[in-house]
Amino acid sequence: MFEHGLCAGFPSPADDFLEDAVDVARLLITNPPATFLWRVDGDSMQDAGIFDRDILVVDRSLEPRDRDVVVAIVNGERSLKRLSLAGRPRLAFANRRLPDFEAPELAEIELWGVVTWNLHRLRAVRP
């Protein structure tokens, strides 16, 4: 892996040397027994930069914080939402084209894990 960040301007010649072998899992996963990969199905989180078919790294050992993207289980169904802890805690979509997410009043809700990484496949831009 390159030690320095990727320059979008003129690169430094010193950046041409590899420091370590690439181990993507070591970069993405800090707690392997509590970490899972999930494939996204749908577009309800696109304003958060999460798109259909992306792969998410989800850590169950983290305590969810305000504005985290979480995997929530609402009445037994898995879903991806943004957590808001300001005022009354709530879950929300991140897609302004969708209506607000309203959990049923007596819904059983479990915060299953916190999204720590989003693996998004870029498609080549062709002229």
C-alpha positions as CSV (number, residue, x, y, z in Angstrom):
1,M,0.0,0.0,0.0
2,F,1.2,3.5,-0.7
3,E,2.1,5.4,2.5
4,H,1.0,8.8,1.2
5,G,-2.5,9.9,0.1
6,L,-3.4,9.9,-3.6
7,C,-2.7,13.3,-5.2
8,A,-5.2,14.6,-7.7
9,G,-2.6,17.1,-9.0
10,F,1.1,16.4,-9.7
11,P,2.3,13.3,-7.8
12,S,5.5,13.1,-5.9
13,P,8.1,10.7,-7.3
14,A,8.6,9.4,-3.7
15,D,5.1,8.0,-3.8
16,D,6.1,5.2,-6.2
17,F,7.3,2.8,-3.5
18,L,5.1,0.3,-1.8
19,E,5.3,0.1,2.0
20,D,3.3,-3.1,2.8
21,A,1.4,-5.8,1.1
22,V,-2.2,-4.7,0.5
23,D,-4.6,-6.2,3.1
24,V,-8.0,-4.6,2.6
25,A,-9.5,-6.5,5.4
26,R,-7.0,-5.0,7.9
27,L,-7.9,-1.5,6.7
28,L,-11.7,-2.0,6.9
29,I,-12.2,-4.3,9.8
30,T,-11.1,-3.4,13.4
31,N,-13.1,-6.1,15.2
32,P,-13.4,-9.2,13.0
33,P,-15.8,-11.3,15.2
34,A,-18.3,-8.4,15.2
35,T,-18.0,-7.2,11.6
36,F,-20.2,-8.3,8.7
37,L,-20.5,-7.3,5.0
38,W,-23.9,-6.5,3.7
39,R,-24.9,-5.7,0.1
40,V,-27.3,-2.8,-0.3
41,D,-30.6,-3.4,-2.0
42,G,-32.4,-0.2,-3.0
43,D,-31.8,3.6,-3.2
44,S,-33.2,4.9,0.2
45,M,-29.7,6.0,1.3
46,Q,-28.4,7.6,-1.9
47,D,-28.1,11.1,-0.4
48,A,-25.6,9.6,2.1
49,G,-23.6,8.3,-0.8
50,I,-24.8,4.7,-0.4
51,F,-26.2,3.2,-3.6
52,D,-27.9,0.0,-4.8
53,R,-25.5,-2.9,-4.9
54,D,-22.8,-1.2,-2.7
55,I,-21.2,-3.4,-0.1
56,L,-21.3,-2.1,3.5
57,V,-19.0,-3.0,6.4
58,V,-21.1,-3.1,9.5
59,D,-19.7,-3.4,13.1
60,R,-22.0,-4.8,15.7
61,S,-19.6,-3.8,18.6
62,L,-19.9,-0.1,18.1
63,E,-22.4,2.0,20.1
64,P,-24.5,4.0,17.6
65,R,-24.1,7.8,17.7
66,D,-26.1,10.6,16.4
67,R,-26.1,10.7,12.5
68,D,-24.6,7.2,12.2
69,V,-25.9,5.0,9.4
70,V,-27.2,1.9,11.0
71,V,-28.6,-1.5,10.2
72,A,-31.9,-1.5,12.0
73,I,-34.4,-4.4,12.4
74,V,-37.9,-3.0,12.4
75,N,-40.6,-5.6,13.2
76,G,-38.2,-8.3,12.0
77,E,-37.2,-6.7,8.7
78,R,-33.7,-5.4,8.1
79,S,-33.2,-1.9,6.9
80,L,-30.6,0.7,6.5
81,K,-31.3,4.1,8.1
82,R,-29.7,7.2,9.5
83,L,-30.0,7.5,13.2
84,S,-31.0,10.8,14.8
85,L,-30.7,11.2,18.5
86,A,-31.6,14.9,18.6
87,G,-34.8,15.2,20.6
88,R,-36.8,12.0,20.2
89,P,-34.6,9.2,18.7
90,R,-35.7,8.3,15.2
91,L,-34.6,6.5,12.0
92,A,-34.6,8.2,8.6
93,F,-34.0,7.6,5.0
94,A,-31.3,9.5,3.2
95,N,-33.2,10.1,0.0
96,R,-35.0,13.4,-0.3
97,R,-37.3,11.9,-3.0
98,L,-38.8,9.5,-0.4
99,P,-41.4,10.4,2.2
100,D,-40.2,10.5,5.9
101,F,-39.8,7.1,7.5
102,E,-42.3,6.6,10.2
103,A,-41.9,3.6,12.4
104,P,-45.2,2.1,13.6
105,E,-45.9,3.4,17.1
106,L,-45.5,0.0,18.7
107,A,-42.8,-1.3,16.4
108,E,-40.0,-3.5,17.7
109,I,-36.8,-1.8,16.7
110,E,-33.3,-3.2,17.2
111,L,-30.1,-1.3,16.2
112,W,-28.2,-4.2,14.8
113,G,-24.9,-2.5,13.8
114,V,-23.1,0.6,12.7
115,V,-21.9,1.1,9.1
116,T,-18.2,1.9,9.1
117,W,-17.3,1.7,5.4
118,N,-19.1,1.8,2.1
119,L,-17.5,-0.1,-0.8
120,H,-18.9,1.6,-4.0
121,R,-18.0,0.4,-7.4
122,L,-17.2,3.2,-9.8
123,R,-18.2,2.8,-13.4
124,A,-15.7,4.1,-16.0
125,V,-16.6,7.5,-17.5
126,R,-16.3,7.3,-21.2
127,P,-16.3,10.3,-23.6
